[in-house]
Amino acid sequence: MLANEVHHIVGRESGKRNGWSQAQIDALSNLMSVSHDCHKRLDAAEQGKTFKPKVTIGEDGWPIDAP
């Protein structure tokens, strides 16, 4: 899977709470490229939630493998 989104290693809200400037929050050293699903998983983990990918069910009642 290709990386197509940018994730803040130290989140924007956490950076603001810690007194970081906007330039520090958006610095390249605080960014990483991730896929969409990975980004959702990381954001959910930061919020104390669990990311459950959506499963598509076929006509036969069994899950369809993602491409």
Secondary structure, DSSP 8 states (H G I E B T S, - for coil): ----EEEESS-HHHHHHTT--HHHHT-GGGEEEE-HHHHHHHHHHHTT--------B-TTSSB----
